[in-house]
Amino acid sequence: MRSHHWFAILLLGACTAPAALPPAAAMLGAWSYSSASDARDKSSLGAGLLVTIAVESVDAMHFRGRITRWFAGDVGVSPDVFGPVAGSMDGNDRVTVLIPRAAPGGPTLTIIGLLSADVLTVLESHSESAPGPFPTGGRFQRAR
């Protein structure tokens, strides 16, 4: 009878709920922005700004990643120009993304947005005191 008691304890211990994902896990994946008004324009030259951010790791309310694509018109910028992307969430679907330059002393691009499922809508974008390249209402879409 006593051996069944330990078995029951082990069985109950194994039935605990899985650990919840941290809030920043909502940002995992590849996020793409295109200023082109029509999806058909995305692959053509002069299509505007095309940017992809890969979010690869999370820790509670913070996430980290890298730029994997940056095209302005028909000019590509090497992802090596940018430093590691870092960001945070405030718990109310508000997201802050920081994109530094790899070169020391370069300005950091800040994006503040609102997350809804697979869409991050830009609320503001700036590089120090200058406006950033992403207009208010611009959208990053998570690739599936």
ZIHU-V470019 format. One record per residue. N is the residue number from 1. RES is the residue in one small letter. NEAR is the number of other ideal C-beta (glycine too) atoms within 8 Angstrom. D_LAST is the distance of its C-alpha to the last C-alpha in Angstrom with 2 decimals. Layout:
((N & RES & NEAR & D_LAST) (N & RES & NEAR & D_LAST))
This chain:
((1 & m & 4 & 52.79) (2 & r & 5 & 51.91) (3 & s & 6 & 49.33) (4 & h & 7 & 47.47) (5 & h & 8 & 47.28) (6 & w & 8 & 45.37) (7 & f & 8 & 43.07) (8 & a & 8 & 42.24) (9 & i & 8 & 41.54) (10 & l & 8 & 39.21) (11 & l & 8 & 37.39) (12 & l & 7 & 36.99) (13 & g & 7 & 35.80) (14 & a & 6 & 33.01) (15 & c & 5 & 31.82) (16 & t & 5 & 30.61) (17 & a & 3 & 27.32) (18 & p & 4 & 24.42) (19 & a & 4 & 24.06) (20 & a & 4 & 21.81) (21 & l & 5 & 18.94) (22 & p & 9 & 20.10) (23 & p & 9 & 19.15) (24 & a & 15 & 17.53) (25 & a & 8 & 14.89) (26 & a & 7 & 13.10) (27 & m & 13 & 12.55) (28 & l & 9 & 11.10) (29 & g & 8 & 8.30) (30 & a & 10 & 8.28) (31 & w & 14 & 9.61) (32 & s & 12 & 10.85) (33 & y & 13 & 14.05) (34 & s & 10 & 16.01) (35 & s & 10 & 19.48) (36 & a & 10 & 19.63) (37 & s & 4 & 20.33) (38 & d & 5 & 18.95) (39 & a & 5 & 15.83) (40 & r & 6 & 18.49) (41 & d & 10 & 20.00) (42 & k & 9 & 17.14) (43 & s & 5 & 18.34) (44 & s & 7 & 22.01) (45 & l & 5 & 24.49) (46 & g & 6 & 25.40) (47 & a & 13 & 22.11) (48 & g & 10 & 22.56) (49 & l & 10 & 20.64) (50 & l & 14 & 17.28) (51 & v & 12 & 16.05) (52 & t & 13 & 13.18) (53 & i & 14 & 13.67) (54 & a & 11 & 12.41) (55 & v & 15 & 13.35) (56 & e & 7 & 14.58) (57 & s & 7 & 17.20) (58 & v & 12 & 18.49) (59 & d & 7 & 21.98) (60 & a & 7 & 22.82) (61 & m & 9 & 22.31) (62 & h & 11 & 21.58) (63 & f & 14 & 18.74) (64 & r & 11 & 18.94) (65 & g & 11 & 17.09) (66 & r & 10 & 17.80) (67 & i & 13 & 17.50) (68 & t & 8 & 15.99) (69 & r & 10 & 16.73) (70 & w & 12 & 19.40) (71 & f & 12 & 20.97) (72 & a & 8 & 23.65) (73 & g & 8 & 24.75) (74 & d & 5 & 25.33) (75 & v & 6 & 25.99) (76 & g & 6 & 23.59) (77 & v & 8 & 24.25) (78 & s & 5 & 23.89) (79 & p & 10 & 21.56) (80 & d & 5 & 24.80) (81 & v & 10 & 26.32) (82 & f & 12 & 24.28) (83 & g & 7 & 24.90) (84 & p & 7 & 22.60) (85 & v & 14 & 20.46) (86 & a & 9 & 21.46) (87 & g & 15 & 20.77) (88 & s & 10 & 21.69) (89 & m & 16 & 21.21) (90 & d & 9 & 24.27) (91 & g & 5 & 23.47) (92 & n & 4 & 23.34) (93 & d & 8 & 19.79) (94 & r & 11 & 21.43) (95 & v & 15 & 19.85) (96 & t & 11 & 21.79) (97 & v & 12 & 20.38) (98 & l & 10 & 23.05) (99 & i & 12 & 22.78) (100 & p & 10 & 26.11) (101 & r & 9 & 27.67) (102 & a & 8 & 28.47) (103 & a & 6 & 32.10) (104 & p & 3 & 34.21) (105 & g & 3 & 35.28) (106 & g & 8 & 32.57) (107 & p & 7 & 31.19) (108 & t & 10 & 28.06) (109 & l & 12 & 25.58) (110 & t & 13 & 24.77) (111 & i & 13 & 22.02) (112 & i & 11 & 22.46) (113 & g & 12 & 19.92) (114 & l & 9 & 19.06) (115 & l & 12 & 15.84) (116 & s & 6 & 14.84) (117 & a & 4 & 11.75) (118 & d & 5 & 8.78) (119 & v & 10 & 11.57) (120 & l & 11 & 14.22) (121 & t & 10 & 17.28) (122 & v & 15 & 19.93) (123 & l & 8 & 23.31) (124 & e & 9 & 25.07) (125 & s & 14 & 24.82) (126 & h & 10 & 27.84) (127 & s & 9 & 29.25) (128 & e & 6 & 32.38) (129 & s & 3 & 34.28) (130 & a & 7 & 32.81) (131 & p & 5 & 29.99) (132 & g & 11 & 26.59) (133 & p & 6 & 24.55) (134 & f & 9 & 22.08) (135 & p & 7 & 23.89) (136 & t & 7 & 24.00) (137 & g & 6 & 21.47) (138 & g & 11 & 19.10) (139 & r & 9 & 15.41) (140 & f & 13 & 12.67) (141 & q & 9 & 9.19) (142 & r & 11 & 6.38) (143 & a & 8 & 3.80) (144 & r & 3 & 0.00))
